[in-house]
């Protein structure tokens, strides 16, 4: 029986081969598929390193969950991240481009159901950040409980100020033109 990281690596190697074959056939989508190919390779490498640290006992204990708590922003502004192309985030988006990838999705879904992976995810819950995008791209639903994202903290409601209608003060009356004032004076002094 193959070990968990070996099985995971084989599934992702097959998936990368399928993506590369489609990139060679479809030159119009080749740049996009090369990005996908690289992202899958990085996920495989990150998973292998994390699993090796867990096996060696050098994995840091997981931090307490902050799920449901509002985020605290640091006072120092961060520099803007470099512009990197982003992959889609919709469900089963890779299957629309590379249909044979569904086989890798089935294999990954079977691997997610193994007790060894469940034990690893309990010890290293941050491994879910590696597996969730792969599950999304391959259309694996529903996610096993260890892979489900933590609940989002409710956004604090900010009280909006009451909007008062703006009624500006009327401008002061302008003095009448000189010829109107003269005519009014003449009319008042006119004998009856």
C-alpha positions as CSV (number, residue, x, y, z in Angstrom):
1,X,0.0,0.0,0.0
2,X,1.4,3.4,-0.9
3,X,1.8,6.1,1.7
4,X,-0.5,9.2,1.8
5,X,2.0,11.7,0.4
6,X,3.0,9.3,-2.4
7,X,-0.7,8.8,-3.3
8,X,-1.3,12.5,-3.2
9,X,1.8,13.2,-5.4
10,X,0.7,10.6,-7.9
11,X,-2.8,12.1,-8.2
12,X,-1.4,15.6,-8.7
13,X,1.3,14.4,-11.1
14,X,-1.4,12.8,-13.3
15,X,-3.5,16.0,-13.1
16,X,-0.5,18.0,-14.1
17,X,0.1,15.7,-17.1
18,X,-3.5,16.1,-18.2
19,X,-3.2,19.9,-17.9
20,X,0.1,19.9,-19.9
21,X,-1.4,17.8,-22.6
22,X,-4.3,20.2,-23.0
23,X,-2.0,23.1,-23.0
24,X,0.0,21.6,-25.9
25,X,-3.2,21.1,-27.9
26,X,-4.9,24.4,-27.2
27,X,-2.4,27.2,-27.8
28,X,-4.9,29.9,-27.1
29,X,-5.4,28.7,-23.5
30,X,-1.8,27.5,-23.0
31,X,-0.7,30.5,-20.8
32,X,-3.6,30.0,-18.5
33,X,-3.1,26.2,-18.3
34,X,0.6,26.8,-17.5
35,X,-0.5,28.9,-14.5
36,X,-2.7,26.0,-13.4
37,X,0.1,23.5,-13.9
38,X,2.4,25.6,-11.7
39,X,-0.3,26.0,-9.0
40,X,-0.9,22.3,-8.8
41,X,2.9,21.6,-8.5
42,X,3.2,24.2,-5.7
43,X,0.3,22.6,-3.9
44,X,2.0,19.1,-4.1
45,X,5.3,20.5,-2.8
46,X,3.6,22.3,0.1
47,X,1.7,19.2,1.1
48,X,4.7,17.0,0.9
49,X,6.8,19.4,3.1
50,X,4.0,19.7,5.6
51,X,3.5,16.0,5.8
52,X,7.2,15.3,6.2
53,X,7.3,17.8,9.1
54,X,4.4,16.1,10.7
55,X,6.0,12.7,10.4
56,X,9.3,14.0,11.8
57,X,7.5,15.6,14.8
58,X,8.7,19.1,13.9
59,X,5.3,20.5,13.0
60,X,4.4,23.5,15.2
61,X,1.2,23.1,17.2
62,X,-1.8,24.7,15.5
63,X,-2.7,28.2,16.6
64,X,-6.0,28.6,18.3
65,X,-8.8,29.2,15.9
66,X,-10.0,32.8,15.5
67,X,-13.1,31.8,13.6
68,X,-16.0,34.0,14.4
69,X,-13.8,36.8,15.8
70,X,-13.4,40.1,14.0
71,X,-10.1,40.8,12.3
72,X,-7.7,43.2,13.9
73,X,-5.8,45.4,11.6
74,X,-2.2,46.4,12.2
75,X,-1.3,50.0,12.5
76,X,1.5,49.8,10.1
77,X,0.4,49.8,6.4
78,X,1.5,46.8,4.4
79,X,3.1,47.3,1.0
80,X,0.8,46.3,-1.8
81,X,1.3,42.7,-3.0
82,X,2.9,42.2,-6.4
83,X,0.4,41.8,-9.2
84,X,0.0,38.0,-9.7
85,X,-2.6,36.5,-12.0
86,X,-5.3,34.8,-10.0
87,X,-7.0,31.5,-10.8
88,X,-10.8,31.2,-10.9
89,X,-12.6,30.3,-7.7
90,X,-15.8,28.9,-9.0
91,X,-16.8,25.3,-8.3
92,X,-15.3,22.7,-10.8
93,X,-13.7,25.4,-12.9
94,X,-10.8,23.2,-14.1
95,X,-13.2,20.6,-15.4
96,X,-14.6,23.1,-17.9
97,X,-11.1,23.4,-19.4
98,X,-9.7,19.9,-18.9
99,X,-12.6,17.4,-18.7
100,X,-10.4,14.3,-18.1
101,X,-9.3,15.9,-14.9
102,X,-12.5,14.5,-13.4
103,X,-10.7,11.2,-12.9
104,X,-8.1,12.9,-10.7
105,X,-11.0,14.5,-8.8
106,X,-12.5,11.1,-8.0
107,X,-9.1,9.8,-6.9
108,X,-8.5,12.8,-4.6
109,X,-12.0,12.4,-3.1
110,X,-11.2,8.8,-2.2
111,X,-7.9,9.9,-0.7
112,X,-9.8,12.5,1.4
113,X,-11.9,9.8,2.9
114,X,-8.9,7.8,4.3
115,X,-8.4,7.8,8.1
116,X,-4.7,8.7,7.7
117,X,-5.6,12.0,6.0
118,X,-8.2,12.8,8.7
119,X,-5.6,12.2,11.4
120,X,-3.1,14.4,9.5
121,X,-5.7,17.2,9.1
122,X,-6.4,17.1,12.9
123,X,-2.7,17.6,13.6
124,X,-2.2,20.1,10.8
125,X,-5.4,22.0,10.2
126,X,-3.6,24.5,8.0
127,X,-3.2,21.8,5.4
128,X,-6.8,22.4,4.5
129,X,-5.7,25.7,2.9
130,X,-3.7,23.5,0.4
131,X,-6.5,21.0,-0.2
132,X,-9.5,23.4,-0.4
133,X,-8.5,25.0,-3.7
134,X,-7.8,21.7,-5.3
135,X,-11.2,20.4,-4.2
136,X,-12.9,23.5,-5.6
137,X,-11.1,23.3,-9.0
138,X,-12.0,19.6,-9.3
139,X,-15.6,20.0,-8.1
140,X,-15.3,17.8,-5.0
141,X,-18.4,18.4,-2.9
142,X,-19.3,18.2,-0.1
143,X,-16.0,18.8,1.6
144,X,-15.1,16.5,4.5
145,X,-15.6,18.3,7.9
146,X,-11.8,19.0,8.4
147,X,-11.7,20.8,5.1
148,X,-14.7,23.0,5.5
149,X,-13.8,26.6,5.9
150,X,-14.2,28.2,9.3
151,X,-17.3,30.4,9.7
152,X,-16.9,34.0,8.9
153,X,-17.1,36.6,11.6
154,X,-20.1,38.8,11.2
155,X,-19.2,42.2,10.0
156,X,-19.8,44.9,12.6
157,X,-22.7,47.1,11.7
158,X,-21.7,50.7,11.4
159,X,-24.4,53.1,12.3
160,X,-25.1,55.4,9.4
161,X,-25.7,59.0,10.4
162,X,-29.3,60.1,9.9
163,X,-29.6,62.0,6.7
164,X,-31.3,65.3,7.2
165,X,-32.7,67.1,4.3
166,X,-30.6,70.1,3.4
167,X,-32.6,73.3,3.4
168,X,-30.3,76.2,2.8
169,X,-31.1,79.5,4.3
170,X,-32.6,81.8,1.7
171,X,-30.3,84.5,0.5
172,X,-30.9,88.0,1.8
173,X,-33.1,90.1,-0.4
174,X,-31.3,92.1,-2.9
175,X,-31.9,95.8,-2.9
176,X,-34.2,97.1,-5.6
177,X,-32.6,98.8,-8.5
178,X,-32.2,102.6,-8.3
179,X,-34.8,103.4,-11.0
180,X,-37.4,101.2,-9.3
181,X,-36.9,103.0,-6.0
182,X,-37.1,106.4,-7.7
183,X,-40.4,105.4,-9.4
184,X,-41.8,104.1,-6.1
185,X,-40.9,107.4,-4.3
186,X,-42.4,109.4,-7.1
187,X,-45.6,107.3,-7.0
188,X,-45.9,107.8,-3.2
189,X,-45.4,111.5,-3.4
190,X,-47.8,111.9,-6.3
191,X,-50.9,114.0,-5.4
192,X,-54.1,112.1,-5.4
